[in-house]
Amino acid sequence: MPQYLISSYLPDDFDPSSVTEATIEAIHALNREMIAAGVRKFACGLSPKTTTLRSQANGEVIVTDGPYLETKEHVGGLWILETESLDQALAWVRKGAQVLQGVVEVREIFFNPAPEPG
């Protein structure tokens, strides 16, 4: 069954203290609903602080603070859902977009298992 990465975005100036208890409970309720339906495989929030590693042509790896891309928003959290179709994933994500009152992105996860050793 296909899996989907659901990313929610927050503005870089997002203030976590602005999130209401009602919104937090709505997020928990949606997570419980997804778990009960057997579609949620993983969920979490993410810190806006990032560290980026960039491989250089000479083989060196440079470590820098901040995101790889300069943007006005960042990934604030994610879900991994497993559904029978993109349409089913989108039905769940519509609920998430309503609860989060923001931008949510859906990407199918492509998995290529490593060949067996030997």
Backbone hydrogen bonds, N-H to C=O, Kabsch-Sander energy under -0.5 kcal/mol:
donor,donor_aa,acceptor,acceptor_aa,energy
4,Y,81,L,-2.8
5,L,107,R,-3.4
6,I,4,Y,-0.6
6,I,79,W,-3.0
7,S,5,L,-0.6
7,S,105,E,-2.4
8,S,77,G,-2.3
9,Y,103,V,-2.4
10,L,74,H,-2.7
12,D,72,K,-2.3
14,F,11,P,-2.1
18,S,15,D,-2.5
19,V,16,P,-1.6
24,I,20,T,-2.2
25,E,21,E,-2.6
26,A,22,A,-2.1
27,I,23,T,-2.3
28,H,24,I,-2.4
29,A,25,E,-2.7
30,L,26,A,-2.3
31,N,27,I,-2.5
32,R,28,H,-2.6
33,E,29,A,-2.3
34,M,30,L,-2.6
35,I,31,N,-2.5
36,A,32,R,-2.5
37,A,33,E,-1.8
38,G,34,M,-0.6
38,G,35,I,-1.1
39,V,34,M,-2.0
40,R,34,M,-1.0
41,K,39,V,-0.5
41,K,80,I,-3.3
42,F,80,I,-1.3
44,C,78,L,-2.3
46,L,76,G,-2.8
52,T,64,T,-2.9
54,R,62,I,-2.7
56,Q,60,E,-3.2
59,G,56,Q,-2.0
62,I,54,R,-2.7
64,T,52,T,-2.8
64,T,62,I,-0.5
66,G,50,T,-2.2
71,T,69,L,-0.7
74,H,10,L,-2.6
76,G,8,S,-2.8
76,G,74,H,-0.5
77,G,8,S,-1.1
78,L,44,C,-3.0
79,W,6,I,-2.1
80,I,42,F,-2.8
81,L,4,Y,-2.3
81,L,79,W,-0.5
82,E,39,V,-2.7
83,T,2,P,-1.5
83,T,81,L,-0.5
89,A,85,S,-1.9
90,L,86,L,-3.0
91,A,87,D,-1.7
92,W,88,Q,-1.6
93,V,89,A,-2.5
94,R,90,L,-2.3
95,K,91,A,-1.1
96,G,92,W,-1.8
97,A,93,V,-2.9
98,Q,94,R,-2.0
99,V,95,K,-2.4
100,L,96,G,-2.9
101,Q,97,A,-1.5
102,G,97,A,-1.0
103,V,9,Y,-0.5
105,E,7,S,-3.1
107,R,5,L,-2.0
109,I,3,Q,-2.9
110,F,108,E,-0.5
111,F,109,I,-0.5
112,N,110,F,-0.5
